[in-house]
Amino acid sequence: TQSLVFVGRRVRWYRPVSLAELLDIKKHNPDCKIVVGNTEIGVEVKFKKQQYPVLVTTTHIQELTSVQRLQSGIQLGASVTLATMDAALKDAIKELPEDKCRVFAAFVEILRWFAGHQVRNVAAVGGNIMTASPISDLNPLLLACGATLTLVSTEGKQREVKMDHTFFKGYRKTAVLPNEILLSVLIPFSQKNEYFLGYKQANRKEDDISVVNAGMRVVLDDTAKVLDLSLAFGGMGPTTVMATTTMKQLQGLTWNEELLNKACELLTSDLPLDPGSPGGTTEYRRSLTVSFFFKFYLTVKQKLQ
Ligand code: FAD
């Protein structure tokens, strides 16, 4: 394959075939837009009248399109499509012990309800992360599992960033710097005493965006005491958010009804949604966060028996 460039009246469109070439294009065109599936950019251009005079497609760059199994998990290039991601996670689930793949299983379940086949066949994982939509279906799971992003700057400098409550800086804003691109995302293996689930509530079951969604992870000791807990939600603010107070306050407690009651109380104050917040249905959305935790609590409780 060779690099391509098409020059039109309003848009220049590049298709580099190496990472070095991509970084060079970005260095000389700092405002260029990377495009993979075009399922976000297409909507912005057609309906929001955004203009992107320099587009760069990254579908032919090996570092961005490969899937690798590493010691600590599965690393997906940023331009890996959701369909390829789904297949890679399903292969791992088939081949590896169940307790190593609990995070992957939750991603597979959520991907089933992510758009439809047409979108999943072209849209990439990196496009979902970088759009930083408050109702992204992947970001709550990525925050809850503590996924690690590898970023690379136009100078070729790489750095790793753990996705936690500090990653999303505001509505559609992330900790990725303007001169950086997303190279890959590492989704970690789970451990024996770790439980991980994802939830999505939409108005329509198939091919619809979320009202509220969530990623939930807990690590318990042998006596069912909480060693670590991560609760991330979409649809509860201008960014994907983590219920940080609830996460802290439940540390060290035993996985029983007392913990459940405390969690329900804390979650309502941890994730306030003022009446009149964009999206409406605030009461409904607040109750969904508690319902999701209730489901999570019961599923984990059953696994412990
Ligand atoms: P693109 O539109 O190609 O790019 C999106 C953004 O990411 C751009 O700003 C681009 O510059 C940036 N970007 C991409 N790669 C990189 C990189 N490597 N480094 C830096 N920046 C990068 N989303 C959900 O979460 N759940 C759904 O159920 C859902 N349903 C949808 C249904 C339809 C019909 C449509 C049109 C969209 C839907 N979406 C949904 C949103 C969208 O499909 C996803 O966010 C998708 O993952 C975007 O990927 P893409 O490759 O199409 O992004």
Residues whose N, C-alpha, C, O or C-beta is under 5 A from the ligand:
A	BS01	FAD	K33 I34 V35 V36 G37 N38 T39 E40 I41 G42 A78 W113 F114 A115 V119 V122 A123 A124 G126 G127 N128 M130 T131 I135 S136 D137 L138 E180 I181 L182 D208 I209
